[in-house]
Amino acid sequence: MYINNKLAYLGFLGLIGLIGFTGNYYFFGFFGFLVYFRYFKVIPDELFKENVRRAASPSFFISISISALIAGYGALINSISTQYLAAGLAINFAVPIFVFTGILVYSEIREAGEE
């Protein structure tokens, strides 16, 4: 186990998924973070750090874009309810995580194919 790879600590967010067993099934999505525990075995060399940066940049800009779109849509319909805000926060949380993970996995597969 290589402790210095800080990306692996995202795996602990997967433990929040246990709250789903209390009846709020929306928390089961947090189990997806358990995948990040595999990065405890990865030594964070320069190429790995570059792949993380390459995956984080589009995720950040997608998050900003989603925030602007949701805020603009909320301003246009003049109806902001708690249900609407909760859905917007969920979308703004989930989509950038999916994009980050997808780009990172793609980069790792492409790197493995070059070796």
Secondary structure, 3 states (H helix, E strand, C coil): CCCCCHHHHHHHHHHHHHHHHHCCHHHHHHHHHHHHHHHHHCCCCHHHHHHHHHHHHHHHHHHHHHHHHHHHHHHHHCCCCHHHHHHHHHHHHHHHHHHHHHHHHHHHHHHHHHC
